[in-house]
Amino acid sequence: MKWIQKQISLRSHPRGFHLITREVLQEIPELSEIQTGMLQIFMQHTSASLTLNENASPEVLKDFESHFNASVRENEPYYLHTLEGPDDMPAHIKASLLGPSLQLPISNGRPALGTWQGIYLCEHRNHGGSRHLLLTAWGEEAY
């Protein structure tokens, strides 16, 4: 059994949904050493999240952002946590709805993603800054 763990930093992204598959995978070339296993990607923040979805159409990224902004609006009168700006509490809610992590199967040294699947960084703050991910991979070593 082989274990790999590393923390990576993503550059700052504007508010919205961003494909980061290539960016993440280039930071963990050691995946090629695992024949069969799992890759967990964990977001170390409370106002951004991760999801797996369509990687071909840029409209999907925009539609996700539009939907979440309509569903979880800013400046709701019942928000108590408002000191960090009107985008902060909605960002926490959106991050909880989508979740902080993904767990992906590894097959032949690569994540076994479907043809049209990609990893999204879901940046819910107007100015979220750099984001940190903890990547943990484990599984049967490649021969």
Buried (B, 14 or more C-beta within 10 A) or exposed (E): EBEBEEEBEBEEBEBBBBBBBEBBBEBBEBBEBBBBBBBBBBBEBEBBBBBBBBBEEEEBBEEBBEEBBEEBEBEEEEBEEEEEEBBBBBBBBBBEBBEBBBEBEBBEBBBEBEEEBBBBBBBBBEEBEEBEBBBBBBBEEBE
